[in-house]
Amino acid sequence: MIQYFEGYKPILITTRVTWKLPCHGWYKCNIDGASKGNPGPSSLGFCVKDDEGDVVYARAVDLGVTTNVVAEAKAILQGLEYCVEHDFHPLILETDSLVMKKAMEGEWDPPWVHLSFIHSLNCLVQG
């Protein structure tokens, strides 16, 4: 086994990701949540931009100690709530959290501790 791993050379695949303006008349909300450790000190942030790329609003919040999935969920929830309250629609919501995306779309069953976040998010999305 050691000989196998001594000769192992991983294949690196990269994808260039760039931010794009929303279409005319649309808004875009980019969100992120993060934890240093899991659980650990956590925070969230989001910003809303208009179709010119101008920042309409931005927020950062210290969440204390929590998990990375909770930080992501709270970031999405706060960003979406703000956009709904201020009639920023039509809206594109961008997240880097595959877990939250798949859970919101119903492709993955979230852990029971995250069900309330998913329910709240889906209620906001569906109006």
N, C-alpha and C positions, 0 to 999 in steps of 0.2 A: 504494500500500500504506500509506503514511504517513497519507493522508487517512482510510483505512478505520479504522486503529487510533486515530486522534485522536477519532473519534466512537464508538468501541467502549465499551459499558457492560456489564460482566459481570453475569450473573444469579447472585445469591447464594441458596443453599438451605441452610437450617439444620435440624438435627434435635436435639431435646432428648434427652439420654441421662441416665438416672438409675440409680443402683444400687438393686437390689431384693433384699430378703431371700430366702434360699433357702427352699424348702418345709420344713415340719416334718420334723425328723430328718435333713436334708441339711446339707452343708457347702459353702461357696463359697470358691474360691481365685482371687483376682485377681492377675494377674501383669503385669509390664512390664519391658522391657529398652530401653536407650537408649544412643545414641552421640552424642558431640559431634564431628561430622564422620563420614565414612564411608569408611575406618575412622577411628577416633578414640578418645579416652578413653571408656570404656563402663562401665555398671553395670547391675545387675538388682535387682529387688525383687519380693516377693510377700507377700501376707497371706492368712491363712485365717480365715474367720469362721463361726460356727455359726448355727443357725436363729433365734437371738435377735439376731443382728447383732454379737455380742461377738467381739472379736479373740481367736483361739485361739493364733495364732503369726504372727510377721512376721519377714522377713529382707531385708537389703540387702547386696549384694556388689559390691565394686569389681572389674571384670574386666580392667583395663588397657586396652590398645589393641586393639580389634576392630571388627567391623562391626555395624550395627544389627540385621541378621537373626540373626547369631550371638548377640547379647545377648538378643534375644527368645527364641530357641531355648533358650538356657541357662536363662533365667528360667522357661520352661514346664517344662523338664526338672527343675530343682531344686524347683519348687513341686509338681509331680506326684510326684516321688520322696518328698518329705517327707510328703505326704498318704497315699501308699501305705504308707510305713514306720510311720505312726502310726494306721493304720486309719480315716482320715477319709473315710468313704464312707457313703451315696452322695455323690458330689461333682460340683459344677458348676465348671468351669474357665473363667474369663473372660480373654480376651486382646484387645488392640487391634490385633494383628498379622494383617492379612488374608493376608499371604504364608504365615505359619505355619499358619493355620487351613485354607487351601486345600491346602497341602502335606500336612498331617496327614489331611485327608479324601480325599486322592488326586485332587483336582480339578486340581491343578497339579503339574507335575514340578519338584521343587526342584533347584537347582544341585547338582552332584555334591559340592561341598564341604560341603553341609548334609545329605547322605543319612544319615550316621551319627546325627545328632540326630533326624531323622524316624523312623528305624528304632527308636531307643531309646524315643522317645515312644510310638510305636504299640505296642511290646511292653508298656510300662507300662499303656497304656489297655486293651489286650486281656487283660491279666492273664497 
